[in-house]
Amino acid sequence: MNASDRVPLRGSVRPPSRDARLLGRADPSRVIEVTVRVRPRVAPARQDDLEAPGAPPAPARSYPSREEYARTHGADPADLQAVAAFAQAHGLQVKESSVAERRLTLAGTVQAFEQAFGVTLQRYAVDGGSYQAPSGPVQLPVELAERIEAMLGFDDRPYATPHDT
């Protein structure tokens, strides 16, 4: 698969921390897990549409069962299957899949993820610790670009700092 068969995943670039020091490439044999979030089966209604002038009054609130919610708001199983097939063809394992949560959890080596998604994972040192992050955007194959909304786990830096009280 060459670069013209891929498109960058929107929002997948995050610059290194200001005080981070590049250590080098991530260990290619290290096993990591990445969560893939796919699009909803049906686009959710916007609040503006629900409250538009002349719109019918909102129906009484009801709560769907898990099965109903998955059917109406979950992933299209075909999207999950397409991502799983691509991952498996690139030596990645599908650890978990959920229609209701619109996600798959993939596991594999850094090298397998780099080859499958056209990324280079780097290690950085910061504040006495280290983290891994891609040096550029995650590259999706064109056939999956519309199906995948996010990929979480390539960048494993902490997002929050605990505050002792």
GIMOBEL-V320886 format. One record per residue. N is the residue number from 0. RES is the residue in one small letter. PHI is phi in degrees with one decimal (none if undefined). OMEGA is omega in whole degrees, 0 to 359 (none if undefined). BURIAL is + if it has 24 or more other C-alpha atoms within 12 Angstrom, else -. Layout:
BEGIN
n & res & phi & omega & burial
N & RES & PHI & OMEGA & BURIAL
N & RES & PHI & OMEGA & BURIAL
END
This chain:
BEGIN
n & res & phi & omega & burial
0 & m & none & 180 & -
1 & n & -100.2 & 186 & -
2 & a & -59.7 & 181 & -
3 & s & -73.9 & 178 & -
4 & d & -91.5 & 185 & -
5 & r & -128.2 & 174 & -
6 & v & -133.3 & 180 & +
7 & p & -71.0 & 176 & +
8 & l & -76.1 & 180 & +
9 & r & -59.1 & 177 & -
10 & g & 82.0 & 184 & -
11 & s & -92.2 & 178 & +
12 & v & -102.5 & 176 & -
13 & r & -135.5 & 183 & -
14 & p & -64.0 & 177 & -
15 & p & -60.3 & 176 & +
16 & s & -57.5 & 182 & -
17 & r & -55.0 & 184 & -
18 & d & -97.5 & 181 & -
19 & a & -78.3 & 177 & -
20 & r & -118.4 & 181 & -
21 & l & -66.8 & 178 & -
22 & l & -97.6 & 181 & -
23 & g & 131.4 & 182 & -
24 & r & -64.9 & 174 & -
25 & a & -67.4 & 179 & +
26 & d & -61.4 & 184 & -
27 & p & -63.9 & 182 & -
28 & s & -92.3 & 180 & -
29 & r & -66.1 & 179 & -
30 & v & -90.9 & 179 & -
31 & i & -128.4 & 173 & +
32 & e & -119.3 & 179 & +
33 & v & -130.2 & 177 & +
34 & t & -97.3 & 179 & +
35 & v & -107.0 & 178 & +
36 & r & -104.7 & 181 & +
37 & v & -103.8 & 182 & +
38 & r & -65.0 & 175 & +
39 & p & -72.6 & 179 & +
40 & r & -60.9 & 180 & +
41 & v & -124.5 & 179 & -
42 & a & -62.2 & 180 & -
43 & p & -67.5 & 177 & -
44 & a & -68.3 & 177 & -
45 & r & -84.4 & 180 & -
46 & q & -59.0 & 179 & -
47 & d & -59.1 & 180 & -
48 & d & -67.1 & 182 & -
49 & l & -73.0 & 184 & -
50 & e & -108.4 & 182 & -
51 & a & -65.4 & 177 & -
52 & p & -57.5 & 179 & -
53 & g & 83.8 & 179 & -
54 & a & -71.1 & 178 & -
55 & p & -63.9 & 180 & -
56 & p & -60.9 & 180 & -
57 & a & -63.3 & 179 & -
58 & p & -68.8 & 177 & -
59 & a & -58.7 & 183 & -
60 & r & -66.3 & 175 & -
61 & s & -136.2 & 184 & -
62 & y & -118.1 & 182 & -
63 & p & -73.9 & 173 & -
64 & s & -72.0 & 178 & -
65 & r & -57.6 & 181 & -
66 & e & -65.9 & 178 & -
67 & e & -63.6 & 180 & -
68 & y & -62.4 & 179 & -
69 & a & -60.9 & 180 & -
70 & r & -66.9 & 185 & -
71 & t & -95.8 & 184 & -
72 & h & -121.1 & 183 & +
73 & g & -78.4 & 180 & +
74 & a & -77.7 & 168 & +
75 & d & -75.7 & 180 & +
76 & p & -53.9 & 178 & +
77 & a & -64.6 & 177 & -
78 & d & -66.0 & 179 & +
79 & l & -63.0 & 180 & +
80 & q & -66.2 & 180 & +
81 & a & -65.1 & 179 & +
82 & v & -65.8 & 180 & +
83 & a & -61.5 & 180 & +
84 & a & -63.0 & 178 & -
85 & f & -62.3 & 181 & +
86 & a & -61.1 & 181 & +
87 & q & -63.9 & 178 & -
88 & a & -65.9 & 180 & -
89 & h & -107.3 & 174 & +
90 & g & 78.5 & 178 & -
91 & l & -101.9 & 181 & +
92 & q & -103.8 & 174 & +
93 & v & -87.8 & 181 & +
94 & k & -84.7 & 184 & -
95 & e & -157.0 & 178 & -
96 & s & -145.4 & 181 & +
97 & s & -141.4 & 176 & +
98 & v & -65.5 & 183 & +
99 & a & -62.5 & 182 & +
100 & e & -91.2 & 177 & +
101 & r & 57.1 & 183 & +
102 & r & -148.6 & 171 & +
103 & l & -128.2 & 172 & +
104 & t & -110.0 & 180 & +
105 & l & -108.2 & 176 & +
106 & a & -131.9 & 178 & +
107 & g & 173.1 & 180 & +
108 & t & -77.1 & 175 & +
109 & v & -54.0 & 181 & +
110 & q & -59.8 & 180 & +
111 & a & -64.1 & 178 & +
112 & f & -65.1 & 180 & +
113 & e & -60.7 & 180 & +
114 & q & -69.8 & 183 & +
115 & a & -68.9 & 187 & +
116 & f & -117.3 & 172 & +
117 & g & 56.8 & 179 & +
118 & v & -115.5 & 170 & +
119 & t & -120.6 & 181 & +
120 & l & -92.8 & 181 & +
121 & q & -113.1 & 174 & +
122 & r & -106.4 & 179 & +
123 & y & -128.0 & 174 & +
124 & a & -104.1 & 178 & -
125 & v & -158.3 & 175 & -
126 & d & 46.4 & 177 & -
127 & g & 77.8 & 179 & -
128 & g & -129.2 & 177 & -
129 & s & -145.0 & 176 & +
130 & y & -147.3 & 179 & +
131 & q & -114.4 & 177 & +
132 & a & -155.7 & 176 & +
133 & p & -72.3 & 180 & +
134 & s & -85.6 & 178 & +
135 & g & -157.4 & 183 & +
136 & p & -70.6 & 172 & +
137 & v & -68.5 & 181 & +
138 & q & -104.7 & 181 & +
139 & l & -100.6 & 172 & +
140 & p & -64.2 & 184 & +
141 & v & -51.5 & 183 & -
142 & e & -68.9 & 178 & -
143 & l & -107.9 & 188 & +
144 & a & -57.3 & 180 & +
145 & e & -78.9 & 184 & -
146 & r & -86.0 & 186 & +
147 & i & -97.7 & 177 & +
148 & e & -94.2 & 183 & +
149 & a & -158.4 & 172 & +
150 & m & -131.8 & 185 & +
151 & l & -116.4 & 177 & +
152 & g & 129.6 & 175 & +
153 & f & -65.9 & 179 & +
154 & d & -100.1 & 184 & +
155 & d & -111.5 & 177 & +
156 & r & -71.7 & 178 & +
157 & p & -68.0 & 180 & -
158 & y & -98.5 & 182 & -
159 & a & -136.9 & 177 & -
160 & t & -114.8 & 179 & -
161 & p & -68.1 & 177 & -
162 & h & -115.5 & 177 & -
163 & d & -78.1 & 180 & -
164 & t & -104.5 & none & -
END
